[in-house]
Amino acid sequence: MNPQTREKLSRVSVATLCTALFKRGLRNQTIQDVHPVAPKGLTMVGPAFTLRYIPAREDLNGIEVFRNPAHPQRAGVEACPPGAVMVMDSRKDPRAASAGSILVTRLMVRGAAGVVTDGGFRDSPEIGAMEMPAYHNRPSAPTNLTLHQALEFDVPIGCGDVAVWPGDIVVGDDEAVIIVPRGIADEIADEATEMTAFEDFVTEEVRAGATIIGLYPPTDPDTLPRFAAWRAKTGR
């Protein structure tokens, strides 16, 4: 992805991106019921690399399937490009793990920007301690065999009720994860950067005792000139 866009998105919140996308009529971009395994104090940004699970069928999903080097879960981890975010469709079901600490460690070592599942992870304490951001619904029982069967990767999926196409831009902070369609990622990054500057100005004003009436939104004719002066002073 555009390095400038990646940098801009790393400095804005999911909440701000949600508003920018809402203005374009995109109302269902925040992945539902997915949370950081552990807060990182940084923003995850990267193009989506997807993995799709379906309900497992016992006669087709025994433990011996992991001996196959082309197994979609293992092969998907090895195919995820550096800088990408692996996004897993686990049908919003955390009762069985989407992955564990070894596979997530492999993603981290290969340079992935993060990992997201609408299911759960096993070994969540170890995953939470890693530098790489990780998001899930909740910790899973210590098995990745029951209920889920990895089917394919690098295909369109649904994750937490959001459609995710390979290459869409995934942004996650300590609050949530959002999907930015790749075709508008550059302009959304620009708009969110502008929105963040204004919101930082407003926050300073409110902390100093200002009323929000006329300030947020800026209906008072004096607000935007004061904002311009603030930007000049702060270099924003």
Secondary structure, DSSP 8 states (H G I E B T S, - for coil): --HHHHHHHTTS-HHHHHHHHHTTT----B-TT-EESS--SS-EEEEEEEEEEEE--TTT--GGGGG-TT-HHHHHHHH--TT-EEEEE-TT-TTBEEE-HHHHHHHHHTT-SEEEESSEESSHHHHHTSSS-EEESS--BS-SSSSEEEEEESS-EEETTEEE-TT-EEEE-SS-EEEE-GGGHHHHHHHHHHHHHHHHHHHHHHHTT--STTTSS--STTHHHHHHHHHHHHT-
